[in-house]
Amino acid sequence: MPEIALEELFNEDPWADITQPIYPDASQFYVMDQRFWASKDEENKLVFFIQIPMHVAPETIETLKGAKIQIVNLQTNEGSVSRLLITLEDDALKDQFTLMTKALVYYISKEENSKIFDAAKRELKEWSDFLKPDKKGLTKEEQIGLWGELYVLTQIMLAIYPLTDAIKYWIGPDQKKQDFTFNNMALETKTTMSGDGSFIKISSIEQLQKITDVLYLCQIFINSGDDEGISLQEFFDNLEESLNNDIENKIQFTKKVSKFRNKATEKNLNEKFHFIDLKIFNVREGFPKITRKEITSTTVQNVKYSIDSALLNEFYVGDDLSKLISNE
């Protein structure tokens, strides 16, 4: 039996046929699971809820900006039920709310009734700023680091792998040890503003710890851009446009970048940079690094240090990342 595409299991707009307040009645949200429902309350606000035929203690959950979350108990025609109820407080956020609730269903639909509310609460924490970003701002290091990763993803990985695979291989936002992992190799990217010297900043004890047979360190050099440059927002827009008909991967991508995008200011998002060059180094035996292997004492929990790439000639393997990846 062929696998059903995720977008075929959801209405594009689960609330499209709900033209007036109907809560506590509802319309089915997800055709494969009758625990998920869409509704509108007496103020015509969008409501999403998970319903299970068992008693769960009522609770108000303060984890999601821009939405009200409650666990409530009701008597229905089917008997006593509990609902985890999410009400959108600002209709201007409908698109984000729609994607987030579809993502919630995607991640928790395999859970049994006794565990599904706890799974939902854990998942909602990861989307806590998605509806109403705090916009505190990215540091320059975070901004250009993300730019470099998105450059590799869009300009190099997508020329070799299908979009689905490329997004799966990009694990940097998931707080993994390296930024990209595929086949038997991993890639750690470090982005440097041209003119800032040759130093590569290593920010943790895990970044150059090998988890695959081969680990490459890629130093990317960029300049402040102009009309020919590209911004973080343009990277996001281009990727999301490519994913418009692929809900599953759009969810995966949105979740990966949400913590950065939600923190970024408009200046962070729209500032343009221009790619200049890159250098690739093989983190093989003898490469100067500090990892758990070099520090045996568990009392040392983290380290930050810099490597002068001008002194790494014996580990330099070229500047053609596409060729290097294709040959692995």
ZAMARGU-4260 file (C-alpha; in steps of 0.2 Angstrom, whole numbers, plus 5000, padded with zeros to 4 digits):
<rodrens>
0) 5000/5000/5000 | 5008/5017/4995 | 5012/5029/5009 | 5000/5043/5010 | 5008/5061/5009
5) 5005/5071/5025 | 4997/5085/5016 | 4983/5073/5011 | 4979/5070/5029 | 4975/5088/5034
10) 4964/5101/5026 | 4974/5115/5021 | 4964/5126/5032 | 4956/5115/5046 | 4944/5129/5051
15) 4938/5133/5033 | 4921/5126/5035 | 4918/5133/5052 | 4909/5149/5048 | 4903/5153/5066
20) 4906/5148/5084 | 4902/5130/5087 | 4912/5125/5103 | 4910/5113/5112 | 4906/5105/5095
25) 4920/5103/5082 | 4926/5097/5065 | 4939/5083/5063 | 4956/5090/5061 | 4966/5075/5056
30) 4958/5061/5046 | 4968/5047/5053 | 4965/5050/5071 | 4948/5056/5079 | 4957/5063/5095
35) 4961/5079/5086 | 4948/5093/5082 | 4946/5111/5076 | 4932/5123/5082 | 4928/5141/5086
40) 4923/5148/5102 | 4910/5160/5107 | 4921/5175/5102 | 4925/5166/5085 | 4943/5162/5090
45) 4951/5147/5083 | 4952/5132/5094 | 4962/5116/5092 | 4959/5102/5105 | 4965/5085/5109
50) 4951/5074/5116 | 4953/5058/5126 | 4940/5047/5134 | 4948/5047/5152 | 4949/5059/5166
55) 4964/5071/5167 | 4965/5084/5181 | 4960/5102/5174 | 4975/5113/5172 | 4980/5130/5164
60) 4997/5128/5155 | 5007/5144/5152 | 5020/5139/5139 | 5014/5146/5123 | 5014/5165/5119
65) 4999/5171/5109 | 4988/5156/5114 | 4978/5150/5129 | 4981/5132/5134 | 4970/5122/5146
70) 4965/5105/5151 | 4946/5104/5154 | 4934/5090/5158 | 4917/5088/5149 | 4902/5077/5147
75) 4898/5073/5129 | 4886/5061/5120 | 4901/5048/5121 | 4903/5051/5140 | 4916/5059/5151
80) 4931/5066/5141 | 4946/5077/5144 | 4952/5090/5132 | 4968/5099/5130 | 4962/5115/5123
85) 4972/5128/5113 | 4964/5144/5109 | 4972/5157/5097 | 4971/5174/5104 | 4976/5184/5089
90) 4968/5179/5072 | 4982/5188/5063 | 4993/5173/5068 | 4982/5160/5060 | 4995/5154/5047
95) 5007/5151/5061 | 4994/5143/5072 | 4989/5131/5058 | 5007/5125/5055 | 5010/5123/5073
100) 4995/5113/5077 | 4998/5102/5062 | 5016/5099/5068 | 5009/5095/5085 | 4998/5081/5078
105) 5012/5075/5067 | 5024/5073/5082 | 5011/5066/5095 | 4998/5056/5085 | 5007/5039/5089
110) 5005/5042/5108 | 4993/5032/5118 | 4979/5041/5127 | 4987/5040/5144 | 5003/5049/5137
115) 4996/5061/5124 | 4993/5076/5135 | 5011/5075/5142 | 5018/5073/5125 | 5008/5088/5119
120) 5015/5099/5133 | 5033/5094/5130 | 5031/5098/5111 | 5022/5115/5114 | 5037/5120/5125
125) 5048/5119/5109 | 5036/5130/5100 | 5034/5142/5115 | 5040/5158/5105 | 5033/5153/5088
130) 5017/5163/5088 | 5024/5179/5096 | 5043/5179/5094 | 5053/5189/5108 | 5064/5198/5095
135) 5078/5200/5108 | 5091/5199/5094 | 5104/5187/5088 | 5122/5190/5092 | 5133/5194/5077
140) 5141/5177/5080 | 5124/5168/5079 | 5118/5178/5064 | 5133/5175/5053 | 5134/5157/5059
145) 5117/5153/5054 | 5120/5162/5038 | 5134/5151/5034 | 5124/5135/5038 | 5110/5141/5027
150) 5122/5145/5013 | 5129/5127/5014 | 5112/5120/5014 | 5105/5130/5000 | 5120/5132/4988
155) 5129/5116/4991 | 5119/5102/4999 | 5103/5105/4988 | 5114/5104/4973 | 5118/5086/4978
160) 5104/5079/4988 | 5085/5081/4987 | 5077/5094/4998 | 5070/5081/5010 | 5087/5073/5013
165) 5096/5090/5014 | 5085/5096/5028 | 5087/5080/5037 | 5106/5081/5036 | 5106/5098/5043
170) 5107/5095/5062 | 5115/5110/5068 | 5099/5118/5074 | 5095/5102/5084 | 5110/5106/5095
175) 5120/5091/5089 | 5138/5090/5089 | 5141/5095/5071 | 5131/5106/5058 | 5128/5092/5045
180) 5129/5073/5046 | 5127/5062/5031 | 5133/5045/5025 | 5150/5042/5035 | 5155/5060/5037
185) 5151/5076/5047 | 5153/5094/5043 | 5156/5108/5055 | 5154/5125/5048 | 5162/5141/5055
190) 5158/5158/5047 | 5170/5173/5048 | 5168/5190/5042 | 5181/5194/5029 | 5195/5205/5037
195) 5192/5198/5055 | 5207/5187/5053 | 5210/5168/5051 | 5204/5163/5069 | 5191/5150/5070
200) 5181/5151/5087 | 5176/5134/5094 | 5162/5136/5107 | 5161/5119/5115 | 5170/5103/5119
205) 5159/5093/5107 | 5161/5103/5091 | 5176/5094/5085 | 5173/5077/5093 | 5171/5064/5079
210) 5154/5055/5078 | 5157/5049/5060 | 5172/5041/5051 | 5176/5058/5043 | 5174/5075/5050
215) 5178/5091/5040 | 5179/5109/5047 | 5173/5122/5034 | 5178/5140/5037 | 5167/5151/5027
220) 5172/5169/5023 | 5158/5182/5020 | 5157/5201/5018 | 5143/5213/5022 | 5132/5212/5007
225) 5123/5224/4995 | 5110/5221/4982 | 5119/5206/4977 | 5120/5199/4994 | 5107/5188/5003
230) 5098/5189/5020 | 5092/5176/5032 | 5075/5181/5028 | 5078/5177/5009 | 5085/5160/5014
235) 5070/5157/5024 | 5057/5163/5011 | 5066/5153/4997 | 5066/5137/5007 | 5048/5138/5013
240) 5042/5142/4995 | 5050/5126/4990 | 5041/5117/5004 | 5024/5124/5001 | 5017/5107/4995
245) 5027/5097/5007 | 5019/5099/5025 | 5030/5086/5033 | 5047/5094/5028 | 5040/5112/5031
250) 5036/5107/5049 | 5054/5100/5051 | 5062/5115/5043 | 5051/5127/5053 | 5055/5119/5069
255) 5073/5119/5066 | 5075/5137/5062 | 5061/5144/5074 | 5072/5147/5089 | 5084/5158/5078
260) 5070/5166/5068 | 5060/5170/5084 | 5074/5178/5092 | 5080/5188/5077 | 5077/5206/5075
265) 5071/5214/5058 | 5089/5220/5056 | 5096/5202/5059 | 5084/5195/5047 | 5086/5208/5033
270) 5104/5212/5034 | 5113/5205/5018 | 5129/5196/5017 | 5140/5190/5002 | 5149/5174/5001
275) 5168/5177/4998 | 5177/5160/5000 | 5179/5144/5010 | 5192/5133/5016 | 5190/5115/5021
280) 5201/5106/5034 | 5201/5087/5038 | 5199/5085/5057 | 5210/5069/5057 | 5223/5062/5069
285) 5234/5076/5075 | 5222/5091/5072 | 5224/5104/5086 | 5208/5102/5096 | 5201/5100/5113
290) 5188/5087/5115 | 5182/5074/5129 | 5196/5063/5123 | 5209/5076/5127 | 5201/5081/5144
295) 5198/5065/5154 | 5191/5074/5169 | 5173/5075/5170 | 5174/5091/5181 | 5178/5100/5165
300) 5161/5103/5157 | 5164/5115/5143 | 5178/5124/5134 | 5179/5139/5122 | 5195/5142/5111
305) 5201/5148/5095 | 5211/5140/5081 | 5222/5149/5069 | 5217/5142/5052 | 5233/5150/5044
310) 5243/5137/5053 | 5232/5122/5047 | 5241/5119/5030 | 5244/5101/5033 | 5225/5098/5036
315) 5219/5108/5022 | 5210/5098/5009 | 5204/5112/4997 | 5189/5124/4994 | 5177/5113/4983
320) 5165/5107/4996 | 5153/5100/4983 | 5166/5089/4976 | 5171/5083/4993 | 5154/5079/4998
325) 5150/5070/4982 | 5165/5059/4983 | 5161/5053/5001
</rodrens>
